[in-house]
Amino acid sequence: MFEWLSDNRASVAAVLIILFLGAFVWSIVVGRKQARLTATDEVFGDPVRTRGGWYWSVCGVSALMLVWFYFSWGTGRAYFPNAANEMCQIAKLEEAVSPIKAALPIGSRYYKSTLLASRNTAQLDDLQSRLAGTVFTEAEKTELEDLIRRIGALIANSSNPSDMDQQSRDELVGLVERLNELSAFIDAGPGDLTPGEEALAQPAWGTTFAEIPILPVTARGMLFDTASVEAAEIAAEFNRIRNHVPENDRLIADIKEQIDALKETNETGAFDEQVSAEREDYVKAVERIFKRLDDGLIFPAAALADVNTAIANLDASANSAQGGLRFADAVFFPGPGIVKSRTQCTEQGSARWLPKPTDVVATFMRLANPDLENGGGYRGFPLLWWDWLPVADVVAFFVPDWIADAWPGEFASHGDDGTITPNFKDKLLAFAQGEVSLGHIPMLDGHIWDSLFRVLVALGLGIFLGVPLGLFMGVSRFFKSFFDPLIELYRPVPPLAWAPLILTIFGIQDDGKIFLLFMVAFAIMVISARTGASGVQLTKIRASHSLGASDRQIMWNVILPNALPEILTGIRIAVGVCWGTLVAAEMLAGTTGVGFIENIARTVSDYELIWVTILIMGVLGLVFDMIMRWVIKKTIPWRGMG
Amino acid sequence: MADLVCEHLNMTFTNPQTGAAVEALKDINFTLKKGELLSVLGPSGCGKTTLLNVMAGFINATSGAARLGDKLIDAPGVERGMVFQQGALFEWLPVSRNVDFGLRMKKNDSAENEKLVEKWLDIVGLQGFGETPTYQLSGGMQQRVALARCLINDPEVILMDEPLGALDALTREKMQSLVLELWKETGKTIMIITHSVEEALLLGERLFVMAPRPGRVHKEYNLPFAERGLKESLREIKHDPYFSEVREEILTMIWNMEEEIMGRV
């Protein structure tokens, strides 16, 4: 059942979206009708106006879900399940053509040749102006000036269409022809292209780690995929074309000779170190510019104009071949769309970090599956399950070893024949160390339970120790003045600032985290119990004295119940703060817990997993708070009525 | 039989910061015999509540002594029951647990407690309200619970600090009758602090009018109205010419005191 839902998550989403849309519209209609009904008998500011209105909750939740579906591309995937695959094929073509585009105004504003010419000319001009102040002799300076002029002539010759040799011309014409043929191929449409079996056998979009199936599964996809192969060949061809200018051949030979001569002089001239360095730098700079110019990468602008036009035609053909897909892309896939990197197609934009609601549920169900052998759980540990816990382990936790040590007598030694007969003291030690068989009890297990366990134990300890101390601080000058500075010194420090220290002392497993959370819960419980205790009405205390209650009875029967509202509010706050601290502490160190999962998910950028942990924490926080609200309602109904 | 006695009672409050001393009570002397009903009246700040707190043992006098019979009063005790203005009920307990609070603190037998609770709820007119939470009761009913809670402990003296001050006029009149009835039936010594002249006259077998700065007993009356109130309607007593005469006299007295405090005389 679940497998089927998981495999058909796009269809499930399609149904859900329609339901949410329906709920959204319906709630607005109902809400407006209700607003009209009550508009006449409630004035603005009347608190009654905030009561009820659950249909607006429906409206808010469905709006949120619709926004989530939309920006995670859940809507797009639901109604255009093949769009990503087709967009991937289009991205392939885009990727294949990109080397050509990069050299043309259509892809990068200027011809690459224009940029080369302007940059090199500027650098030559700079060298020329620096020449007068250099350490070269006058004769050398004249020679260098000549050299720079000749290099400049290289640029001029390459840019002149009439200096181009016939072979380069032919190559460019051939390239334009191939591009035009490709455009014509795309314009002709998919025809009888059909996707291969391997492509159809690919897992659906989003069901595996490789998000988008890379092989084309539609005829249109086939068209673009085929075109992209040809385009890649054309691009390779384009990269091979050089502008061969016969005029430059002689110039290049001369320049090489001149530079070599200068280098020779630099080596043999026996200049002092500084002069030598300056000379070498200058010649090197000249040579660098020359080397950039002698490989025929500068083309005349007019010679490339045809290529530019052919690419524009190709773009136009590709756009028209996309047809309705362009509309779907613009409306249902907000963001830059799908980008093809070397080995895979990825979603870019909001969908990258906002996983689809159905995928989040699927990931959660995968983690929640307690069957570890079949891919359930996380890192060999279930999310929330149960396991058999040896009773002896629990006993060993509570019974310290020194009880055995303190028992009168000696531990048994091995006898003359090498055998050992354990006495009672030995058995006691085995008991205290948990090395006895006392049967097993079922116990909760898993990442969520580990986190819950830490919070609950720390909270329990905090309440058990903090409430009595707080109550005493509320009634006794000694307790208040003695403990107030101690607690106020450690409490204002953010719990996470303590974490590195505490985790070092108590270890990164449960002990350290429980102690850290205990510190948090303890301070909150002390303060709330103290506030509650010191807020007891004096007349109630006096009345109980007159009724014959002892100090201890007043503490237990009057001050404690009176402080209950504050104590329960304190617990509610402590739960929230503990939960937040725990997740951060688990992110710092540890091998289990919800925070641990999120930390690992962060390092591998698994956004679905991150969202799953966020949702788990949100839901658990909500459940905690609802339990506390229920407890408050049940235990202190008199609050605000006394 | 234990009388409530005050001998040369002085109470001075000293401000620990400024050292300024206020004489809240100066040389108070009286003897309240067993079964007498005393009401104490006076303008604000004349020390009536301080006097009551000393009698209850919540605070100790600077000099002089308060005694119940032979026993010096220096701490709160069950033999001196208290009723406060706002009831001071324990709102986390239902009515019956409030009423038997004193008995439970003494760890009495719970079955016996239940019977006593039934009896006292009956007397104060709260039959069937045993399990009601106190915060659901009206002000008058809360005061009835407070009375029952105090009386179930069988104290020798009942000290009331403006017990009916927060009630509406009608409820107040009913409660005044109830106090008189209880006084008659139980024969307890009762000391009532009040703001209301009419109430002081109606309830006080004896009446002290106190004056401020320093707090002292300005004038003492012995009045017949409490006795009459047991038989007649309180409303008729209020129309008695003697009642009106005393009321006017006391009102003028207190009015003058208030004027003096404000520095107009």
Contacts between the chains, C-beta under 8 A, distances in Angstrom:
chain1	res1	chain2	res2	distance
A	537	B	88	6.6
A	539	B	84	4.6
A	539	B	85	7.9
A	539	B	86	6.6
A	539	B	88	3.8
A	540	B	88	4.9
A	540	B	90	6.8
A	542	B	56	7.2
A	542	B	58	5.6
A	542	B	76	6.9
A	542	B	82	6.4
A	542	B	84	7.5
A	542	B	88	7.3
A	543	B	82	5.8
A	543	B	84	6.4
A	543	B	88	4.3
A	543	B	146	8.0
A	543	B	149	7.9
A	544	B	101	7.2
A	544	B	105	7.8
A	545	B	58	7.5
A	545	B	76	3.8
A	546	B	56	6.4
A	546	B	76	5.0
A	546	B	77	7.4
A	546	B	78	7.1
A	546	B	80	6.5
A	546	B	81	6.0
A	546	B	82	4.1
A	546	B	150	7.6
A	547	B	78	6.8
A	547	B	81	7.8
A	547	B	101	5.4
A	547	B	102	3.8
A	547	B	105	6.3
A	547	B	149	7.0
A	547	B	150	7.7
A	547	B	153	6.1
A	548	B	77	7.4
A	548	B	78	3.8
A	548	B	102	5.3
A	548	B	105	5.3
A	548	B	106	6.1
A	548	B	153	6.7
A	549	B	101	7.5
A	549	B	102	7.7
A	549	B	105	4.3
A	550	B	105	7.2
A	553	B	105	5.3
A	557	B	90	7.8
A	557	B	101	7.7
A	557	B	105	7.5
A	558	B	90	6.6
A	561	B	90	7.1
A	561	B	92	4.3
A	561	B	93	7.9
A	562	B	92	7.6
A	564	B	92	7.1
A	636	B	92	7.2
A	637	B	133	7.0
A	637	B	135	8.0
A	638	B	91	4.0
A	638	B	92	5.9
A	638	B	133	6.5
A	638	B	134	7.8
A	638	B	135	4.7
A	641	B	91	6.9
A	641	B	135	4.0
A	642	B	91	4.1
A	642	B	135	5.9
